[in-house]
Amino acid sequence: MKYLCLSLLFFSGAFSFAQSSKTINQSGNPIFKGWYADPDAAIFKNKYWIYPTYSAKYREQVFLDAFSSEDLIKWQKHEHILDTAAIKWANKAMWAPAIVEKDKKYYLFFGANDIQSDNEVGGIGVAVSDKPEGPFKDHLGKPLVDKFYNGAQPIDQFVFKDKDGQYYLIYGGWRHCNIAKLNKDFTGFLPFDDGIIFKEITPEKYVEGPYMFIRNGKYYFMWSEGGWTGPDYSVAYAIGDSPFGPFKRVDKILKQDPSIATGAGHHSVIINKKNDKYYIIYHRRPLGDTDGNHRVTCIDEMHFDAEGNILPVKITNEGVKAQQLK
């Protein structure tokens, strides 16, 4: 018994040391505590930032938190950077934030109220702050998009800056995705040359959660497929020559691993230009957990082949190694 106790003590110490080493050198997954989903990632002032949905019942989703890190390992929580007290027209389901910096201001786009028709108040809003950690205040006093155009529910917005400096809003649930040209102060939209405001760019099997980035002159358009509460929630992508496509679906690149986690989807991407590393930030569901809102935010590295195709991402418990921006 004495030797058994000593062995157990040694094992416990070794385990603690391993955990400590992992914490120092790798992010681990999930990267921070709590039920958080739909993460949007950004780099501001030599820090990584993540803006997720607080994953709870709709009536409890009345605020947004943010997280910042200098190395992808240690994350600082910034509580209630925005809540429904600041957004008078929002009362529930504050979802899927997307942030962008412009002219020394930080604009946080979000969905609220989960509207099901054009007769309800809600949709996509915009908040603004002088700092990435907020607090944010309502930029418009009303939703930016509050109607169903081309069948797209006004949720899951992403703000994309093109090579010419033009900003676009890319958004949509209910299996439809739109793109619209934002005006200079993000108070509305500019029509395209044909007079249309909202152009549909929906690829095959699209469900929600759009994301776009440019690599080697090509436009990578990514989205989520499947049902958000199910194990087969996942991410697929297409490649185009412009933000308008056309986008032909290439493949699925992020999905569940029954030995790690299920429901891996609704993502964003961090691009470390210093060393050309790409990280996919996404949410997933712990094994055996059937509560639809039990989602956690994770990170893994994303790679490309010689032709520029995104390789399937291996979801891990280890996450990624420390990566400084300075």
CORMOPE-V71739 format. One record per run of one state. SS is the DSSP state (h for helix, s for strand, l for the rest). FROM is the first residue (numbers start at 1). TO is the last residue. Records with the same first field share a line. If there is no record, write none. Layout:
SS: FROM-TO + FROM-TO
This chain:
l: 1-1 + 27-35 + 45-46 + 55-57 + 61-62 + 70-75 + 84-94 + 103-104 + 113-122 + 130-136 + 139-144 + 146-148 + 150-151 + 154-157 + 162-166 + 172-172 + 174-177 + 183-188 + 191-198 + 201-207 + 216-217 + 226-233 + 241-247 + 255-256 + 258-260 + 273-276 + 287-295 + 303-303 + 305-309 + 311-320 + 322-326
h: 2-25 + 58-60
s: 26-26 + 36-44 + 47-54 + 63-69 + 76-83 + 95-102 + 105-112 + 123-129 + 137-138 + 145-145 + 149-149 + 152-153 + 158-161 + 167-171 + 173-173 + 178-182 + 189-190 + 199-200 + 208-215 + 218-225 + 234-240 + 248-254 + 257-257 + 261-272 + 277-286 + 296-302 + 304-304 + 310-310 + 321-321
